[in-house]
Amino acid sequence: MKPIRFDNTYARELEGFYAPWPPDTVPAPLLLRLNVSLAEELGLDVGALDAGRTARVFSGNEPPAGATPIAQAYAGHQFGGFSPQLGDGRALVLGEVIDRHGHRRDIALKGSGRTPFSRGGDGKAAVGPVLREYLIGEAMHALGIPTTRALAAVGTGEIVARERPLPGAVLTRVAASHLRVGTFQFFAARGEHDKVRRLADYAIARHGPHLADGPDLPPPPDRYAALLRAVAERQASLLADWMLVGFIHGVMNTDNMSISGETIDYGPCAFMEGYDPQTVFSSIDTGGRYAYGNQPAIAQWNLARFAETLLPLMTKDQAMEVIAAFPSLYEDRWLVSIRAKLGLAIPEAGDAALAKDWLTLLHTQQVDFTLAWRRLADLAGGQPEPLTALFEDTGALHVWLDRYQHRVDAEPGSAVTRAERMRRSSPIYIPRNHRVEEALTAASDHSDLGPFDRLLDVITHPFEERPDHEDYSAPAPLAVTACYQTFCGT
């Protein structure tokens, strides 16, 4: 395997912000899957990759030359309650690479054993949760949503103890960085404001270099307010993306909110089927704090916790201004995207009401969220039957469609062009929860990766409808959806 060229700024510049720590060795590393396109993007010589050595490297048995494995320190609000010390309890950042596009990215192991932050856990991961993160991350990437991604999944040849014994695995995760709101909270909670400043300066240099140098460099209070504003803008965009594909993160704790604006940590996540803003799939979210419809407000709440850590560096008024503006940032981004899903190119004042009434209609009749949008695109292209088949009360549907038709009559361009544009915004394939579970069960219980590979192929081409893949676009039976739960497995 071509050597990975590391440049480890976090380990070099932020000593005291992490614990140097080696990954555990595992008895029988086996490469389950390698993300070839991502490997190429990172500049790895895929043609020279040897499966055996690749498994040893990405299991932690042979950390590559130049790696500096570290467990990062962070804190976090978990379901609203503050934990002053969390940290990487089963993950290690190996180092940073500059990819073919000039972007700096972390390469990290997840499930690589205990660290000083493990808090009694075993530091391990099982095959099922590792492959879940691989699948969902690749689905999000294909949907155009900022996300961490899996570079490799490696079986360890050992058993991990969960509700039942499960085969172990290690995930190699690639991220723009692993800086979280909780990273700032760890030092702010200890009154280590100089470290908060150093962390903020590092975040600016890594994720907002235009704020770090140049003749128009803003003074410190404005610079840190600009950092907060940039994070708010990224989160508003990310949350709009989530909402418009029906994604439910499931555990939006502050330690799972990335400063870079990527989706991170695919534990109890899932995609909504029948539209309902109160949908919750996470087994631990008994109060519905992180229900689908609550996600934008939770993002604002998390952003406020980030702002609190920066108060020694900026004014309270600056922080309050950014936090107060977040709902408008989110609504603006959401409206731009939902217009695209409706096929509307020219903004009009009533568009938000039209879109929200459509969602109300879907909720009232429990229509599948993904199929409703896709079949609306079919209707725009002159095929109304697939859409009307989704509704029990077609009368209510036609009332809304009359309004919709009146609105699109004022739009330029042909119906065919509009339908094509809508299909580029509304996927036909998402990781349907029952399909994900089928793939993970086959891999975990029977060492059969065939269902995983087939599902991965489908969800990484989410906008391309294929006649021989109808089963992958169909919702789960209601009896399955009604009792479906996800768990914090990785």
N, C-alpha and C positions, 0 to 999 in steps of 0.2 A: 504494500500500500504506500502510495506517495506520502511523504511526511506532511503532517499538518503544520502550517506555519502560524504559530501562535504569537500574539502580541497582547500581553495580559495586563492591561492598564489598571483594572480594578485591584488586582493583587499587588501591583507595583506601587500604585499611588494612594491606596486606602488601607494601609496596614492598621490593624486594630478594628476593622469593620467585618472581620471574618475569622474563621479558624482554619488554618492549614490542616488538611486531613486526607489520608489516602483512602481510596475505595477498597472495599473487601474483595478478596479473590473468591472466585466461585469454582465449583468442582468440574463442571462440564459445559463450558460456554458453547452455545449453538446459535448461529445467525438465523433468526427467524425471517426477518425482512430488512432490506436496506433500501432507503429512499434514494434511488439512483438520480433522479432529477435534482434533488436537493444537494446530493453529494457533488454533482457537477457544478451547481451554482456556487458551492463553497470552494471550488477549485481543486477538488480531489480527483485524482486520476482513476476513474471508475474502471477502466480497462485493466488496471494493474491490481485491483482489489482481490485479495485472496480471502475466501470465506472464513477459513480457519483463523487467520490472524485478525481479520476484521472483527470476528466474534470476540477474540481475546482483548482487543483494544476497547471495544464498546461494551464489554462486560465489566471493565475495570481491572482485569487481570494484567494487562500490559498498557498502562497509561502512556500515551505517545510522548515522544521527546518534545520538550518545551512546554508540556502541560504543567500547571501549578494547581492541583486540585484544592479547592477551598469550599467550606460550608459557610454561606453568607448568614450574617445575623439580621434578624428582623423581628418586629413585634406585630401586633394586629388586633383589630376589633373583629371578633368572631361572633356572628349573630348579635352584634351590638355590645357585647362585653369585651373589655380590653384585656389582652394577655400581653404583659410587658416583655416576655421572651418566648419567641417561637423559633424561627431560624430553619435552616435546611436540615431537617431531621432524617431525610433519606435521599438527599440530592447533593451533588458536588458539581460546581462549575470547574471544568477542566481548563478553560481558558477562552480566549477570544481570537477570532480570525477575521480577516478582511476578505469579503466575498468578491466574486467577479465583477460586481457592480460598485465596488468601493465601500460597501456598507460593513460596519463592524458588528459582529454577531457572537454571542456566547455559544459555546458547546458545553452541555452539561449532562451528567448522568443522573438518572432518577431510579431509585431502588437499589443503590450501590452500597447499602449497609449503614450501620449506625454511625452517628456523628456526635459531637458534643451537644447538639441541639435536639437529640432524638427523644428526650423526655419519656424514656421507658419503652419506646417503640423499637421494633426490630430493624428498621431502616430498609426493609425489603419491599419488593413489589411482586405482584402475580402477573401471569401471562395475560389474563383477561383485561384488567385495567390498563396495562401497558398498550395492548392493541387497541383499546378504546381511545386512548389519547392519540395514537397514531391515526386512526380512522377519522376522528372528529377534527383534528388539526388539519388533515389533508382536505377534508370536506370544506372547512372554513376557507382555506387558502384558495380552493377552486371557486368558491363563491365570491372571492375578492375581498374577504374580510380579514383585517390584520390579525395575525395569529402566530404563536409559537408553533414549531413543526417538529415532527419526529424524523431524525436522521436514520435511526436504526432501532430495531427491537431484537434483543438477544435473550434466549433462554439460558438459565443458569445451571440447570441440572440438579437443583435442590428444591425442596418443598418448603413453602411458607405457610405458617399457621394462621388461618383466618376463621370464619365460621366453620370451614372444613379445610382440610389440607389441599393446597393448590400448587401447581407448578410455578416456580419463580421465574422472574424475568427482569431485565434492566432496559430502560428506555434511554436513548440518547436524544436530548431535546436541544433544539436550536432556537435562540431568541435574540431579538434586538438588544436586550439586556435583561437582567433579572432584578432590576431596581423596582421596588414596590413602594406603595404608600407606607406599608409596614416597615420598610427599611428606614425611612425617615423617623417613624414613630419610635423605633427602638432607641435611638439616641436622644430624641426630644424628651422622651419619658424620663431619661436619666439626667436631664438638664445639661447634656453635653452639646451646647449650642455651637461650639466651634466645629464639632464633627458634623452637625447638621449643615453648617455652611460649606464645609468641604464636600459633603455629599451633594449639595445643591450645585456647587461649582462643577463637580464631576458630571452631574446629570445635564447641566447646560452644555458642557463641552461635548458630551456624547450625543445628546438628542436635540440640542439647539445651538450649534456652534456659532450661528450668526449673533447670538447674545454674548458670546465669550470673547470675541476679538473684533477688530475693525475700528475705523475712525468714529463711527456713530454708536459706540458701545454705551448703553444706558447706565446711569449710576446705580449703585447696589440696590436700593429699594425697588427701583423700577425694573432692574434686571431680574430680581426674584419674583416680582409680580408678573413679569413676562413669562417666567418659567411656569408659574401656576396657571396662567392663561393658556399657555401652549398645552399643558396637560389637560385642562378643561376642554379645549377644542378637540383634542384627540379622543377623549372619552365620549364627548357628545357624538362624534362621528361613529365611533365604535358601537355605542349603544343603539344608535339609529340602525346601523347595519344588523345588529342582533335582532332587533324588534321586527325588521322587515323580512326576515327569514324564519321567524318563530323560534329563535334559539333561546333557551333558558340555561343560564350558567349554573345555577343551583347553589353556589356558595360564594357570593360576592363579598367576602370579607376583605378588609383593607389590605391584608397580606396577599390577596389575589387580584389586586388592582395594579397593573403595570404602568409605570411612568411613561413607557414608550408608546402606549396606546394599543398594545397587542392583547388578544385574548390569551389568558394564561391559566393553567391548571384545569384540566378536563376531568374532574371527579364526577360528582352527581349531576352532570349536564344532560340535556336531552332536547329534542325538537318537538314543539307542540304540533298536535294533529288537529283535532276539532278546536276551532278558535274560542278561547276563553282566557281573558286577562288574569284570572286567578289560578291558572294552571301551575301546579307544583309537582315535580317528580322526585325531588330529593327526599330520601328517607329521614334525614335529620332536620329538615325544615318544617317542623310540625306546625309552626305558627304562620307559615306562608310569607315570611319576611322577604324572601327572594323569589316570589312568584313572578311570572312573566311580566305582568303589568306594573310591578313595583320596581323593575330594574332601573329605569331612568332616575327615579327619585333616590334610589340607593346609590347610584353613581354620584349624584350631587352630595349625598351625605358623606360618602367616602372622600370626595374632593374637599369637603369642609374639614375633615380630619387631616388631610394633607396640608391644607392652608394653616391649620393650627400649628403644625410643626415649623412652618416658615415665618411665624409671626415675629420672632426675634430679628428677622432679616428684612422685613417689610412692614408697612403700616397696616393697622386693622382695617382702615377704610379701603385700602387696595385689595385686601383679601375678601372683604364683604362684597365688593363690586364684582369680582370674578365669580364668587359663589352665587350671587343673586342673578347673574347673567346666564347661568348654566341652562335653566329651562328653555330660555329663548334660543340659545345655541343648539340645543337638542332639537327643538321643534323645527327650527329652520333647516337643519340637516335632514330630519325625518321627512319634512314636506318636499324637499328637493327629490329625495329618493322615491317617495310614494307617488309623486307626479310621474316619474319615469315608469313605475309599475302600472299606472293608469294610462300611460301613453300620451301624457299631456306635455307638450313642448313649450307652450306659452303660459306663464303663470297668470292665474286669475284669482280674485279675492275669495271666491267660494270653494276653492279646491280643498282646503282642509276639512270643511264641513262635508263635502261630497265623500272624501276618503273615510272620515270617521263614521259616517252613516253606512258606508259599505262594511266597515268592521262590525258595527252594531248588527247589521243584517247577518253576517257570518256567525256572530256570537249567538244571536237569537235562535238560529237554526243549527248551531253546532256543525258548521260546514268545515271541511278540512281546509286549513289555512293555505297550504302550499298548492293544492289542486285548484282552489278557488281563484287564486291569482293567475295560474297558468291557463285555466279555462276561460278566464276573462280575456286573455290575449287571443285565444281561439275565437271567441265571439267577435273581437275587434277585426279578425281576419275573415269573418263571414261564416263561422261555424258555431252557432249558438247552442246546439244540442248538448255537447259535453258539459257546458256550464249549467244549463237548466236541470240536468240529471243529478246535480249535487244538492238540489234544494227540494224540500218537501212542499213548502209554500211558494210556488212560483209566482203567485200574485204579488207578494211583497218584493220579490226579486224584480219583476217587471216594472214596478213603480220606481225602483231605484234606477233601473236600466234606462227608463225614459229620461230621467235627469242626466244620466251619464251620456246618452246619445246626443242630447241637446248640447252638452258641454263639448263633446268631441267634434260636433258639426262645425264649431268655430275654429278648429285646429287646421293648420296647413298639412299638406302631404296626403298620400293615399292611405286607405285602410290597411293595405298589405304592408306598407312601410311601418305603420304604427304597430301592427301586430308583431312584426319582427323585432321592433325596438322593445316592446313589452316582454317578449320572450327572453331577451337578453338581460332583463331585470328580474325575472321570476323563474326560479329553477323548477324543473319537473321532478328532479331527484334530490332528496335530502337523506341523511342517515336515519331512516325510519327505525324507531326504537326496537321493534321486534326483530328487524333484520340485523341490527347491531348485536342484539343478544344472541341470535342464532349463530352469527359468525364467531363471537367470543366463546360461546359454549363449545362449538366444534373444535376451536383451537385449544381451549383449556382442557377439555375432558377427553378429546380424542386425537389431539395433535394433528388436526385436519385444518389446514389453512386455506382450503379451496373456497369455502364461503366467504372468508375474509377477503381474498383476492378478488372474487367476483363483485363483492360490495364495494371494495376500494375502486375498482374500475368504473363502476356506475357513478359513484358520488364525486369522482374527480372529473367527470364530464356532466355537470349538473344541469346544463341548459340544453343539451342535445337529446331530444326525445328519440328513443329507439323502440320500434315496434316489438322487438323480442325481449324487452325489459319492463313490460307492463307491471309485473309483480313487484318491482322495486319502487314503483310510484304509488302503489295502493296503500292506504292506511291500514294499520293493524285492526283486527276485529275489536269492537267496542269492549268486549269482555277483557281483552288483554290490556287495552289502554286504561281502563278503569282502575286496575290494580297495579299498574306499572310503577316501579320505584327504581331509583338509582342510588348508588352508594359512593362514599369517599374511599375508593379502592386503591388509588396509587399513592 
